[in-house]
Amino acid sequence: MTVHPSIQTYADSWTHSVEAISELVTPLAEGSWNLATPCPGWSVRDLVSHVIGLDCEMLGDPRPIHTLPRDLYHVQTELQRYMEVQVDVRRHHTAPEMTAELEYTIIRRSRQLRNESRDPQTQVRGPLGNQEPLEEALRKRAFDVWVHEQDLRTALDTPANLDSPGAYVARDILISGLPKVVAKQAGAPVNSAVVFDVGGPVDFLRTVRIDADGRGTVDNAPSLGPAVTLALDWETFYKLCCGRVKPGSVRDRVKADGDQELAEAILRNLAMTV
């Protein structure tokens, strides 16, 4: 147990997801490590390398000194280049090498989390290499590992854990991003409201309200006469928000009532991460 309850939730969520990842990949044959995942350009091996690499950085390990090849066409931005280093440096590792490093990293990281005594607001190196409060870094890490667990489950056709502890961390993070999507990116009109009615293993109803200045906020109170109501299941919601599916490919799983042009704009801009 950590000293601070506010970060225990994220430690527990990370533990649940990363142990699930280990269970998924440990028995895989060598060829299965090359299966494509929903992350563009990344195989099962690449995704596990990403998980290992970021947790090693959270442990304080130095980043690898490694020059990326020029033919990685899925790498387009500086952030993608930053993330790709930990992946590419492991691209030729065998299945036993991968599972051994994953297991060792989980042991080290679990020990660090059990003994964590720093204040939650202590500045640390976060998952993206920037300085941020420890609590926020652990929150993002729990979210990232749960999403990548689901990516692996998609690649390996082993669905599960849509309502695990990490799913609720993901829910809260994705809900917090809805005001920006609706107000700024989709351009919802002032003094309007948009309702998200999400069902399934993680269910919730949230209303994004746009004030007279065009700023968006989110709450859990229903709205009378919203401009748009989007009803969809949790799996479709998180996959849209995480850029795992395109709106057109899941249109039959989304019911949109109200202003159809605004609804389509929201769905087009719903991807908050990739």
C-alpha positions in Angstrom: 0.0 0.0 0.0 1.1 3.5 -0.7 1.0 6.2 1.9 -1.5 8.4 0.1 -5.0 7.1 -0.7 -5.3 9.5 -3.7 -2.7 7.5 -5.7 -3.6 4.0 -4.5 -6.5 3.8 -7.0 -4.1 4.5 -9.9 -1.5 2.0 -8.5 -4.2 -0.7 -8.2 -5.5 0.0 -11.7 -2.0 -0.1 -13.2 -1.3 -3.4 -11.4 -4.5 -5.0 -12.6 -3.9 -4.0 -16.2 -0.2 -4.8 -16.5 -0.6 -8.2 -14.9 -3.4 -8.9 -17.4 -1.0 -7.9 -20.2 1.6 -10.3 -18.8 -0.9 -13.1 -18.6 -2.0 -12.4 -22.2 1.5 -12.4 -23.8 3.5 -14.9 -21.7 2.1 -18.0 -23.5 2.2 -16.5 -27.0 4.1 -18.3 -29.8 6.8 -16.2 -31.5 4.7 -15.5 -34.5 1.9 -14.0 -32.5 4.1 -11.2 -31.3 4.0 -9.9 -34.9 0.2 -9.5 -35.0 -1.0 -6.0 -35.8 -2.7 -4.0 -33.0 -5.2 -1.1 -33.3 -2.2 1.2 -32.8 -1.0 2.3 -36.2 2.3 0.6 -37.2 2.6 -1.3 -33.9 2.6 -5.1 -33.5 1.9 -7.0 -30.2 5.7 -6.8 -29.6 5.8 -3.1 -30.2 2.9 -2.4 -27.9 4.5 -4.5 -25.1 7.8 -2.7 -25.7 6.0 0.6 -25.3 4.5 -0.5 -21.9 7.9 -1.7 -20.7 9.7 1.4 -21.9 7.4 3.9 -20.2 7.4 2.0 -17.0 11.2 1.9 -17.0 11.2 5.7 -17.5 8.8 6.1 -14.5 11.3 4.0 -12.6 14.0 6.6 -13.5 15.9 4.5 -16.0 17.7 6.5 -18.6 16.2 6.5 -22.1 17.9 4.4 -24.7 20.4 6.1 -27.0 18.9 4.9 -30.3 18.5 6.4 -33.8 15.2 5.6 -35.5 15.2 4.2 -39.1 13.9 6.6 -41.7 11.3 4.2 -43.1 8.9 4.2 -40.1 6.0 5.9 -42.0 3.6 5.8 -39.1 6.0 8.1 -37.2 5.0 11.7 -38.2 5.3 13.9 -35.1 7.9 14.7 -32.5 5.8 13.0 -29.8 5.5 9.9 -32.0 9.3 9.9 -32.5 9.8 10.2 -28.7 7.5 7.2 -28.1 9.0 5.1 -30.9 12.5 5.0 -29.4 11.5 2.5 -26.6 9.6 0.5 -29.2 12.2 0.3 -32.0 15.0 -0.6 -29.7 13.2 -3.8 -28.9 11.9 -4.7 -32.4 14.2 -7.7 -32.8 13.8 -9.1 -29.3 12.6 -12.6 -29.0 9.4 -13.7 -27.2 11.4 -15.0 -24.2 13.4 -11.8 -24.0 10.2 -9.7 -24.1 8.3 -11.7 -21.4 11.4 -11.7 -19.2 11.9 -8.0 -19.4 8.1 -7.4 -18.9 8.1 -9.6 -15.8 11.2 -7.9 -14.3 9.8 -4.4 -15.0 6.5 -5.3 -13.3 8.4 -6.6 -10.3 10.5 -3.4 -10.0 7.6 -1.0 -10.6 5.3 -2.8 -8.2 8.0 -2.5 -5.5 8.3 1.2 -6.3 4.6 1.7 -6.0 4.3 -0.3 -2.7 7.0 1.9 -1.2 5.8 5.2 -2.7 5.9 7.8 0.1 6.3 11.0 -1.9 3.6 13.7 -1.7 1.1 13.3 -4.6 2.0 16.8 -5.9 5.7 16.0 -6.1 7.0 16.8 -9.6 8.2 13.7 -11.5 8.9 12.8 -15.0 5.6 11.8 -16.5 4.8 9.2 -19.2 5.4 11.8 -22.0 8.8 12.9 -20.6 7.5 16.2 -19.1 7.5 17.2 -15.4 4.1 16.8 -13.7 2.6 15.9 -10.3 3.1 12.3 -9.3 -0.6 11.8 -8.9 -1.3 13.0 -12.5 1.6 10.9 -13.9 0.2 7.7 -12.2 -3.3 8.6 -13.4 -2.1 8.8 -17.0 -0.1 5.7 -16.6 -3.1 3.7 -15.4 -5.2 5.0 -18.3 -2.5 4.2 -20.9 -1.9 0.6 -19.7 -5.6 -0.2 -19.6 -6.1 1.1 -23.1 -3.1 -0.9 -24.3 -4.4 -4.0 -22.6 -7.6 -3.6 -24.6 -5.5 -3.1 -27.8 -3.8 -6.4 -27.1 -7.1 -8.1 -26.5 -8.4 -6.8 -29.8 -5.3 -8.1 -31.6 -5.5 -11.5 -29.9 -9.3 -11.7 -29.9 -9.5 -12.2 -26.2 -12.1 -9.7 -25.0 -12.3 -9.0 -21.2 -11.8 -6.4 -18.5 -14.0 -3.7 -20.1 -15.1 -2.9 -16.5 -11.8 -3.5 -14.7 -10.4 -0.7 -12.4 -8.5 0.8 -15.3 -11.8 1.2 -17.2 -13.1 3.6 -14.6 -9.9 5.7 -14.7 -10.3 5.8 -18.5 -13.9 6.8 -18.1 -13.1 9.8 -15.9 -10.2 11.0 -18.1 -12.3 10.7 -21.3 -15.3 12.5 -19.8 -13.0 15.3 -18.7 -12.1 15.8 -22.3 -15.6 16.1 -23.7 -16.1 19.9 -23.1 -13.1 20.7 -25.4 -14.4 18.3 -28.1 -17.9 19.7 -28.0 -17.3 23.4 -27.5 -14.0 24.1 -29.3 -13.5 21.3 -31.9 -17.1 20.6 -32.9 -18.2 24.2 -32.5 -21.4 23.6 -30.5 -23.5 26.9 -30.3 -23.5 29.0 -27.1 -26.2 28.2 -24.5 -26.6 24.7 -25.9 -26.2 21.2 -24.4 -25.0 17.9 -25.7 -25.8 14.6 -23.8 -23.7 11.5 -23.9 -25.7 8.4 -22.9 -23.3 5.5 -22.6 -24.4 2.0 -21.7 -22.7 -1.3 -21.2 -20.3 -2.6 -18.5 -19.3 1.0 -17.7 -22.5 3.1 -18.0 -23.0 6.8 -17.4 -24.9 9.9 -18.6 -23.1 13.2 -18.9 -24.2 16.6 -20.2 -21.8 19.0 -21.8 -23.1 22.6 -21.5 -21.9 25.5 -23.5 -22.2 28.9 -21.8 -22.7 32.3 -23.3 -18.9 32.7 -23.8 -18.6 29.4 -25.6 -16.9 27.6 -22.8 -17.9 24.0 -22.1 -18.4 22.2 -18.8 -19.6 18.7 -18.0 -22.0 17.4 -15.3 -24.2 14.4 -14.6 -27.5 16.2 -14.6 -29.9 15.5 -17.5 -30.7 18.3 -20.0 -34.1 19.5 -21.2 -34.0 19.8 -24.9 -30.3 19.2 -25.7 -29.0 20.1 -29.1 -27.7 16.5 -29.5 -28.0 13.3 -27.6 -25.5 10.6 -28.5 -26.3 7.1 -27.2 -23.7 4.4 -27.6 -22.1 1.5 -25.7 -18.9 1.9 -23.5 -16.7 -0.1 -25.9 -17.6 2.1 -28.8 -17.3 5.2 -26.8 -13.7 4.5 -25.5 -12.6 3.3 -28.9 -13.8 6.5 -30.6 -12.3 8.7 -27.9 -8.9 6.8 -28.2 -8.9 6.9 -32.0 -9.2 3.1 -32.2 -12.1 3.2 -34.7 -13.4 5.7 -37.2 -16.9 7.1 -36.7 -18.0 5.7 -40.1 -17.1 2.1 -39.1 -19.3 2.1 -35.9 -22.1 4.4 -37.1 -24.6 1.5 -36.6 -23.6 1.4 -32.9 -24.2 5.1 -32.3 -27.7 6.7 -32.1 -27.7 10.4 -32.7 -30.8 12.5 -31.9 -31.1 16.2 -32.6 -28.8 18.4 -34.8 -27.3 15.8 -37.1 -24.6 18.2 -38.4 -23.4 18.9 -34.9 -23.6 15.2 -34.0 -21.4 14.3 -36.9 -18.9 17.1 -36.0 -18.7 15.8 -32.5 -18.1 12.2 -33.7 -15.4 13.4 -36.1 -13.5 15.2 -33.3 -14.1 12.7 -30.5 -10.6 11.1 -30.8 -8.7 12.6 -27.9 -5.7 10.3 -28.0 -4.1 7.8 -30.4 
